[in-house]
Amino acid sequence: MSNREGTPKFPDSYIGDKSIEYDNSTWMERNQKKTTLLCLQYLRDDKLDNLGNYNVLDGNHYIIVDLGCGSGFSSEILVDSGHRVIGIDILIDMLSKAKTKKKNLENKKNLELILADINYLPLRKASINHIISISAYNFIIYGTETIRDKFKTVNNTAIYLKKILKPKGRIIIEFYPKDEKELEIFISSFNNNGFDGFMIKKNPAQKAGQTYLLLKKR
Ligand SMILES: C[S@@+](CC[C@H](N)C(=O)[O-])C[C@H]1O[C@@H](n2cnc3c(N)ncnc32)[C@H](O)[C@@H]1O
């Protein structure tokens, strides 16, 4: 998600003082939480098929992975919505803030936080109901130089995400591809590796920038 100073850079925007600034920003908190609530709606979008009856009050909890959970704004909303959440982040400066938030959660046992790379997830096959990622997925190609490397990284990750999902598993991603080419690389990684779905953009004329991918395991 862009902030008032412009587009954030990985990892610089999320280390040391910048991570404190991020976590203290009420503007950022509001935006991350609003986007997470929208992604929870998209998770149940009938255009992906009817997901069936679901009621948290029946004790019917999903296990949701929050990819790039950062300082925990999104994970907090997911747990407060009644889900069991596994938050994954690669930077300890961000994850430590999520750990602090966890202490204040009513259902703290429903949040597990893991320091790991989205591209090398330490999760078991068919163990997860759904995956959500807010303002992080574009960073998975950080450090890749060539188009070939980018394709390889996003493909391998999509293949692994399919493996960890249970049948009927869905992925909702809100992210910021740099340009049309980059968007195409991400979309093809899911199309070619066992997912159906579609994209939503607030401004369809704009090829880069904020994009939602709504995906279901084929
Ligand atoms: C904008 S922040 C996340 C926002 C998050 N939704 C929240 O509520 O705070 C982006 C996060 O993605 C994480 N990230 C970037 N690349 C990653 C990777 N390869 N694996 C895991 N986390 C990654 C960064 O460390 C950063 O914390």
The ligand as a Gaussian input file, in Angstrom:
#p B3LYP/6-31G(d) Opt

LIG

0 1
 C        2.755000      -3.382000       3.856000
 S        3.443000      -4.579000       4.883000
 C        2.154000      -5.661000       5.334000
 C        0.937000      -5.122000       5.781000
 C        0.120000      -6.072000       6.615000
 N       -1.045000      -6.482000       5.859000
 C       -0.269000      -5.406000       7.901000
 O       -1.432000      -5.526000       8.298000
 O        0.585000      -4.782000       8.548000
 C        4.303000      -5.672000       3.784000
 C        5.004000      -6.798000       4.498000
 O        5.409000      -7.790000       3.560000
 C        6.538000      -8.422000       4.115000
 N        7.240000      -9.209000       3.083000
 C        7.828000      -8.752000       1.950000
 N        8.372000      -9.778000       1.263000
 C        8.122000     -10.899000       1.986000
 C        8.447000     -12.272000       1.780000
 N        9.128000     -12.700000       0.710000
 N        8.043000     -13.154000       2.712000
 C        7.360000     -12.736000       3.826000
 N        7.034000     -11.445000       4.044000
 C        7.405000     -10.542000       3.134000
 C        7.351000      -7.257000       4.626000
 O        8.329000      -7.655000       5.551000
 C        6.261000      -6.366000       5.220000
 O        6.123000      -6.570000       6.594000

